[in-house]
Amino acid sequence: MRSTKHAGRPTRATTLAADLANSEPRGDVMRAIVQNGYGSTDVLRLAEIDKPDIAANEVLLKVYAAGMDRGTWHVMTGRPYLIRVLGFGFRGPKNPVPGLDVAGTVVAVGSDVTRFQVGDEVFGISRGSFAEYAAAREDKLAHKPAGLSFEQAAVVPVSALTAIQALRDAGRIEAGQQVLIIGASGGVGTYAVQLAKAFGVEVTGVSSSAKVDLVRSIGADHVVDYTREDFADGVHRYDLILDIGGNSRLSRLRRALAPRGTLVIVGGEEGGSLTGGFGRQIRVLVLSLFVRQRLTMVASKEHYADLEPLSQLIEAGQVTPIIGKSYPLAEVHDAMRQLEAGHARGKTAITI
């Protein structure tokens, strides 16, 4: 594992990475990013820990790459506090190894596993992918598309599953519609643009000036630079709007929505420390009871039933994973800071 060289005094992460690289590894341990409490990136540390045990319905993966998603940031910080109530742990995360997106090779299988065998190359969602080995449930994995690298495959699961379920299930997308995707340059957004085009609709993507070219390059028919234009100017009305991690007021979003259109809230980063973006999602469900427009949210499901059709679209060339930047395991701190600052283009990959 390589470490990053910095001018001046080495950071804690790089010093530990060098120490671990010079140590003699034992067969029952692995290198992993670990957090024992909630907080800033300072709670993340590189350590040697025991390899995970697997249940009867799980496989053990040798991890080659992982993806970084916004949910991992929420688990790192423990905010909004609602996620602690939902089962992630009150004082610290129940699983000390962060990371969900994973791509790797199966090295052991549980007694009830039937879909995979040792040596299979897979991708999907694991419990703790920022590590050299990770355990994953069989029903959250699919065979890796042959044309993808491990790095590309690792940035697909969480974001692409959210995008396809937001469009197809929550949004009830239909060919020929006018679709607006707010946050089109991010992890979920880059998949949503490509999937919407695969569904046969006209797509308008919303992004910052620096990312307009990216959104156009992945197939958007029109791109709105939110620093210069207002997507809710009343001139254009859309059949379907996906608001991905946005903070626009519901009244503003409804101005851009057709009288019988559908608005899908996909996450959100506003709303305070208690409920965060969940508050807006709850409000949209209540408001939908009193208006003609259909207002809803998406709760992503982690299952291979949607990973497999995504694989088919990838192999057909209709969807391509967009990796903005890759970081080695020892630099997860830097990757998280980039995500936190909103600088990520597409998805960020972690190479093991």
Phi and psi in degrees as a GROMACS rama.xvg file:
@    title "Ramachandran Plot"
@    xaxis  label "Phi"
@    yaxis  label "Psi"
@TYPE xy
-92.2798  152.119  ARG-2
-113.213  162.329  SER-3
-94.0824  136.44  THR-4
-90.8637  132.836  LYS-5
-123.35  150.285  HIS-6
-71.2474  142.216  ALA-7
82.7986  -151.048  GLY-8
-70.4953  131.392  ARG-9
-68.409  149.08  PRO-10
-77.0564  166.44  THR-11
-58.4129  -41.012  ARG-12
-64.483  -43.811  ALA-13
-72.0793  -35.069  THR-14
-63.6759  -45.1804  THR-15
-65.9295  -38.6353  LEU-16
-60.8921  -40.8273  ALA-17
-66.8968  -40.3402  ALA-18
-61.9731  -42.8798  ASP-19
-69.0713  -36.6237  LEU-20
-65.1074  -30.3764  ALA-21
-88.9437  -6.56391  ASN-22
-87.7423  160.751  SER-23
-89.7433  112.171  GLU-24
-70.5027  145.831  PRO-25
-96.5901  154.903  ARG-26
-68.5788  -20.2499  GLY-27
-100.843  7.49705  ASP-28
-122.923  167.15  VAL-29
-146.417  163.34  MET-30
-91.3028  138.084  ARG-31
-155.097  156.052  ALA-32
-83.1618  132.451  ILE-33
-129.432  141.498  VAL-34
-134.526  129.173  GLN-35
-102.667  -4.83953  ASN-36
-151.964  178.244  GLY-37
-93.9051  151.258  TYR-38
159.418  -154.275  GLY-39
-79.236  -171.13  SER-40
-62.6986  -13.0722  THR-41
-64.9955  -18.3525  ASP-42
-80.1391  -10.7232  VAL-43
-88.514  131.819  LEU-44
-141.171  149.78  ARG-45
-90.8524  127.392  LEU-46
-147.185  166.245  ALA-47
-98.5404  124.114  GLU-48
-135.584  170.709  ILE-49
-67.1882  145.184  ASP-50
-62.9213  148.732  LYS-51
-72.335  145.567  PRO-52
-79.934  156.15  ASP-53
-117.805  147.019  ILE-54
-83.866  175.87  ALA-55
-61.5908  -30.2016  ALA-56
-99.2777  17.0947  ASN-57
-119.065  163.342  GLU-58
-122.428  156.255  VAL-59
-101.862  128.249  LEU-60
-109.595  139.205  LEU-61
-84.6204  114.579  LYS-62
-84.0389  128.284  VAL-63
-103.866  -26.6548  TYR-64
-158.606  154.289  ALA-65
-134.945  160.051  ALA-66
-112.576  152.621  GLY-67
-109.828  125.334  MET-68
-123.257  166.674  ASP-69
-63.863  -31.4858  ARG-70
-60.5393  -34.9311  GLY-71
-65.0001  -35.752  THR-72
-64.4229  -42.631  TRP-73
-61.5168  -40.3408  HIS-74
-68.5117  -34.0751  VAL-75
-63.3938  -44.9502  MET-76
-83.7155  -22.507  THR-77
73.2408  18.2479  GLY-78
-123.661  145.133  ARG-79
-65.8665  158.276  PRO-80
-61.6729  -19.4967  TYR-81
-58.0206  -31.6164  LEU-82
-65.9652  -25.9605  ILE-83
-69.5784  -38.398  ARG-84
-67.715  -32.1831  VAL-85
-76.347  0.0689207  LEU-86
116.666  6.57877  GLY-87
-82.6029  -12.3176  PHE-88
118.643  137.738  GLY-89
-80.4654  -53.0573  PHE-90
-89.8134  -24.1347  ARG-91
-167.357  164.876  GLY-92
-64.2557  139.201  PRO-93
-60.921  -38.442  LYS-94
-99.9077  113.208  ASN-95
-71.7331  -13.5549  PRO-96
-99.5389  115.914  VAL-97
-77.2972  173.471  PRO-98
105.229  133.336  GLY-99
-117.525  -56.9548  LEU-100
-57.0927  134.538  ASP-101
-149.962  149.931  VAL-102
-144.492  133.781  ALA-103
-175.977  -162.96  GLY-104
-117.384  137.767  THR-105
-71.0624  126.848  VAL-106
-115.849  -12.339  VAL-107
-159.293  149.673  ALA-108
-128.277  146.283  VAL-109
-74.3638  164.854  GLY-110
-65.4493  -23.8177  SER-111
-97.4293  0.447807  ASP-112
-76.6334  130.438  VAL-113
-123.658  -18.2453  THR-114
-90.4325  -13.6279  ARG-115
-135.057  157.689  PHE-116
-138.643  165.355  GLN-117
-56.0479  132.67  VAL-118
101.931  -15.4147  GLY-119
-67.314  139.755  ASP-120
-93.3627  122.603  GLU-121
-133.234  166.821  VAL-122
-145.593  158.209  PHE-123
158.406  -142.021  GLY-124
-123.334  128.149  ILE-125
-120.359  178.444  SER-126
-107.55  93.0308  ARG-127
97.041  70.3239  GLY-128
-89.5039  -8.45315  SER-129
-83.5024  62.9278  PHE-130
-162.201  166.933  ALA-131
-74.6859  -23.5466  GLU-132
-137.732  147.124  TYR-133
-146.168  148.248  ALA-134
-96.4742  142.384  ALA-135
-145.887  141.779  ALA-136
-69.575  142.573  ARG-137
-57.1853  -38.5559  GLU-138
-79.1093  1.39771  ASP-139
-109.775  15.229  LYS-140
-127.354  154.035  LEU-141
-140.051  162.613  ALA-142
-67.1904  136.88  HIS-143
-65.3046  131.687  LYS-144
-55.1279  133.251  PRO-145
-60.2938  -32.3009  ALA-146
-83.4188  -2.78154  GLY-147
-101.179  144.255  LEU-148
-74.1089  165.96  SER-149
-60.7029  -37.7212  PHE-150
-62.8893  -44.2113  GLU-151
-66.0438  -43.7816  GLN-152
-63.2719  -33.7434  ALA-153
-67.9971  -21.8826  ALA-154
-95.6074  8.11544  VAL-155
-86.425  -53.2431  VAL-156
-53.255  -65.8426  PRO-157
-60.572  -49.78  VAL-158
-71.9941  -42.789  SER-159
-69.6269  -37.1585  ALA-160
-61.9416  -43.7589  LEU-161
-61.0516  -43.1715  THR-162
-65.1561  -47.6108  ALA-163
-68.5659  -35.6838  ILE-164
-73.6007  -31.9435  GLN-165
-67.217  -42.0401  ALA-166
-74.9165  -51.921  LEU-167
-80.0851  -48.7227  ARG-168
-86.7811  -56.4409  ASP-169
-74.3553  -41.4458  ALA-170
-85.1058  -18.8731  GLY-171
50.097  49.9956  ARG-172
-61.8424  144.017  ILE-173
-133.504  144.923  GLU-174
-56.5045  141.29  ALA-175
90.6285  -6.33875  GLY-176
-74.2131  162.214  GLN-177
-98.3075  119.351  GLN-178
-121.804  132.908  VAL-179
-110.53  128.76  LEU-180
-119.629  110.537  ILE-181
-92.624  124.658  ILE-182
90.2305  39.5961  GLY-183
-74.7629  -11.8044  ALA-184
-98.1155  -3.8307  SER-185
-88.958  -168.119  GLY-186
-59.7081  -56.7827  GLY-187
-68.7535  -39.7125  VAL-188
-61.5459  -42.2469  GLY-189
-65.7446  -32.901  THR-190
-73.5417  -39.2045  TYR-191
-61.7747  -41.5191  ALA-192
-60.1565  -49.1932  VAL-193
-67.9558  -39.8004  GLN-194
-68.471  -38.3558  LEU-195
-62.1978  -40.4168  ALA-196
-64.3669  -37.579  LYS-197
-64.9369  -27.769  ALA-198
-80.9595  -5.31827  PHE-199
85.2433  37.8188  GLY-200
-116.088  169.432  VAL-201
-94.6345  122.771  GLU-202
-109.745  131.828  VAL-203
-115.006  123.421  THR-204
-105.125  144.982  GLY-205
-113.374  128.549  VAL-206
-155.387  178.141  SER-207
-80.2008  169.712  SER-208
-57.9077  -40.9419  SER-209
-67.1285  -17.0032  ALA-210
-116.894  8.67164  LYS-211
-60.2497  -44.9871  VAL-212
-62.6485  -38.2753  ASP-213
-61.0005  -48.097  LEU-214
-63.0127  -39.3853  VAL-215
-67.1337  -36.8769  ARG-216
-68.0934  -22.9803  SER-217
-95.255  8.91259  ILE-218
115.453  -0.722358  GLY-219
-62.3196  134.937  ALA-220
-73.4699  -33.2491  ASP-221
-140.068  149.285  HIS-222
-130.837  130.081  VAL-223
-105.021  120.004  VAL-224
-84.5937  108.207  ASP-225
-68.3116  -13.0476  TYR-226
-80.1227  -12.3427  THR-227
-125.522  -22.9974  ARG-228
-129.263  159.936  GLU-229
-114.991  114.975  ASP-230
-68.1309  -15.971  PHE-231
-108.098  40.5985  ALA-232
-78.615  -3.32932  ASP-233
87.8866  -9.84772  GLY-234
-78.7125  -43.7095  VAL-235
-107.399  135.064  HIS-236
-123.49  138.233  ARG-237
-116.463  145.484  TYR-238
-72.5405  -31.5596  ASP-239
-143.45  131.407  LEU-240
-123.653  128.131  ILE-241
-106.412  118.039  LEU-242
-103.844  102.929  ASP-243
-99.0701  108.225  ILE-244
62.0164  25.459  GLY-245
-87.4115  -176.775  GLY-246
-139.633  18.196  ASN-247
-69.5479  146.197  SER-248
-65.2853  149.691  ARG-249
-62.1193  -34.9103  LEU-250
-63.1237  -36.5913  SER-251
-70.1491  -43.2298  ARG-252
-61.6297  -38.4235  LEU-253
-68.0305  -27.6385  ARG-254
-64.2209  -28.4095  ARG-255
-90.7328  -1.32767  ALA-256
-100.793  139.555  LEU-257
-61.2943  155.69  ALA-258
-53.2118  -32.3507  PRO-259
-115.329  23.0034  ARG-260
-78.7188  175.51  GLY-261
-120.882  131.194  THR-262
-110.673  127.387  LEU-263
-116.997  119.539  VAL-264
-87.2688  120.946  ILE-265
-115.388  87.1419  VAL-266
77.0449  -169.09  GLY-267
163.233  148.178  GLY-268
-117.718  11.6501  GLU-269
-109.606  178.488  GLU-270
108.539  2.68837  GLY-271
90.6737  175.349  GLY-272
-76.6784  -22.1594  SER-273
-76.8936  -58.2652  LEU-274
-111.38  -18.3758  THR-275
56.627  -137.752  GLY-276
-67.6929  -15.6905  GLY-277
-62.2131  -30.8684  PHE-278
-61.3983  -43.82  GLY-279
-67.5025  -35.6657  ARG-280
-64.2169  -39.4739  GLN-281
-66.5946  -41.9319  ILE-282
-62.9264  -37.176  ARG-283
-67.2219  -34.9317  VAL-284
-68.3667  -38.8335  LEU-285
-68.3142  -46.204  VAL-286
-61.3811  -34.3916  LEU-287
-60.5706  -22.1905  SER-288
-70.9169  -17.2176  LEU-289
-117.81  2.84922  PHE-290
-128.33  161.147  VAL-291
-74.916  -30.7375  ARG-292
-67.649  148.858  GLN-293
-93.7715  115.969  ARG-294
-117.43  125.359  LEU-295
-150.736  -175.589  THR-296
-138.426  173.01  MET-297
-122.708  135.004  VAL-298
-117.077  102.151  ALA-299
-64.4329  139.14  SER-300
-106.98  134.262  LYS-301
-98.1052  97.5277  GLU-302
-153.758  146.485  HIS-303
-66.9861  -15.7742  TYR-304
-58.8074  -26.7378  ALA-305
-102.748  -22.117  ASP-306
-65.628  -37.1449  LEU-307
-67.1062  -46.4917  GLU-308
-63.4884  -31.5902  PRO-309
-63.3411  -40.288  LEU-310
-59.8397  -40.907  SER-311
-64.4922  -41.026  GLN-312
-66.7311  -36.2342  LEU-313
-66.2637  -45.7714  ILE-314
-66.9531  -26.9837  GLU-315
-82.0658  -4.61607  ALA-316
82.0236  10.2147  GLY-317
-86.552  -19.4564  GLN-318
-134.049  131.631  VAL-319
-127.677  125.695  THR-320
-62.7534  135.23  PRO-321
-107.887  112.467  ILE-322
-104.131  115.873  ILE-323
-74.7361  -42.685  GLY-324
-160.448  150.531  LYS-325
-118.136  146.105  SER-326
-132.299  144.397  TYR-327
-72.0949  164.975  PRO-328
-55.0906  -39.9099  LEU-329
-65.997  -13.496  ALA-330
-110.643  25.0251  GLU-331
-56.6357  -34.9151  VAL-332
-54.7918  -47.7951  HIS-333
-66.2757  -39.5709  ASP-334
-62.7286  -41.4986  ALA-335
-66.6513  -37.6322  MET-336
-65.0563  -38.2458  ARG-337
-64.7318  -42.5557  GLN-338
-63.0289  -44.5052  LEU-339
-61.462  -36.5183  GLU-340
-79.2754  -7.83993  ALA-341
79.1138  20.8359  GLY-342
-91.0497  -7.84706  HIS-343
-67.5019  137.274  ALA-344
-110.178  120.94  ARG-345
66.1483  -135.936  GLY-346
-109.697  154.096  LYS-347
-100.941  132.769  THR-348
-106.978  146.86  ALA-349
-115.747  120.711  ILE-350
-97.2932  136.072  THR-351
